[in-house]
Amino acid sequence: MNVQVLADSFGRISWASPGLPGATQDLTATRAHGLVEALGEAGLECWADCA
């Protein structure tokens, strides 16, 4: 299962996406949930791991 999570700088979860199949690439999942656009519109930076 692939779940995208947004957390604040203290590690508190502020949002979690609905689950997608585990084979879904992270960037594909992020785009499917509109996170890239939403964060950009809000003027927020997106930090992600490389795994």
C-alpha beads as a LAMMPS data file, in Angstrom:
LAMMPS data file: protein, C-alpha beads

51 atoms
50 bonds

1 atom types
1 bond types

-500.0 500.0 xlo xhi
-500.0 500.0 ylo yhi
-500.0 500.0 zlo zhi

Masses

1 110.0

Atoms # bond

1 1 1 0.000 0.000 0.000
2 1 1 1.237 3.501 -0.827
3 1 1 0.042 6.271 1.488
4 1 1 1.263 9.866 1.194
5 1 1 1.557 11.759 4.490
6 1 1 1.996 15.464 5.259
7 1 1 3.556 16.296 8.620
8 1 1 4.728 19.467 10.323
9 1 1 8.282 20.101 11.523
10 1 1 7.462 18.323 14.801
11 1 1 6.384 15.153 12.987
12 1 1 2.674 15.656 13.662
13 1 1 0.571 14.240 10.845
14 1 1 -1.704 16.840 9.274
15 1 1 -2.970 14.797 6.307
16 1 1 -2.806 11.252 4.950
17 1 1 -3.959 10.163 1.513
18 1 1 -6.222 7.263 0.708
19 1 1 -4.146 4.159 0.041
20 1 1 -3.029 3.247 -3.462
21 1 1 -1.605 -0.105 -4.604
22 1 1 1.891 -0.727 -3.233
23 1 1 3.428 -0.814 -6.719
24 1 1 2.451 2.852 -7.255
25 1 1 5.547 5.051 -7.495
26 1 1 5.690 7.817 -4.865
27 1 1 5.780 10.656 -7.396
28 1 1 2.830 9.139 -9.269
29 1 1 0.862 8.902 -6.000
30 1 1 1.772 12.471 -5.071
31 1 1 0.544 13.746 -8.420
32 1 1 -2.615 11.591 -8.278
33 1 1 -3.616 13.281 -5.013
34 1 1 -2.798 16.782 -6.316
35 1 1 -0.158 17.413 -3.656
36 1 1 2.421 19.008 -5.945
37 1 1 -0.045 21.643 -7.132
38 1 1 -1.621 22.221 -3.704
39 1 1 1.727 22.759 -1.994
40 1 1 2.893 25.083 -4.767
41 1 1 -0.285 27.163 -4.585
42 1 1 0.136 27.433 -0.808
43 1 1 3.765 28.529 -1.214
44 1 1 5.034 25.514 0.736
45 1 1 8.130 23.444 0.043
46 1 1 7.944 19.706 -0.433
47 1 1 10.644 17.488 1.072
48 1 1 10.758 13.830 0.128
49 1 1 13.027 10.853 0.555
50 1 1 14.753 9.104 -2.340
51 1 1 13.582 5.587 -1.519

Bonds

1 1 1 2
2 1 2 3
3 1 3 4
4 1 4 5
5 1 5 6
6 1 6 7
7 1 7 8
8 1 8 9
9 1 9 10
10 1 10 11
11 1 11 12
12 1 12 13
13 1 13 14
14 1 14 15
15 1 15 16
16 1 16 17
17 1 17 18
18 1 18 19
19 1 19 20
20 1 20 21
21 1 21 22
22 1 22 23
23 1 23 24
24 1 24 25
25 1 25 26
26 1 26 27
27 1 27 28
28 1 28 29
29 1 29 30
30 1 30 31
31 1 31 32
32 1 32 33
33 1 33 34
34 1 34 35
35 1 35 36
36 1 36 37
37 1 37 38
38 1 38 39
39 1 39 40
40 1 40 41
41 1 41 42
42 1 42 43
43 1 43 44
44 1 44 45
45 1 45 46
46 1 46 47
47 1 47 48
48 1 48 49
49 1 49 50
50 1 50 51
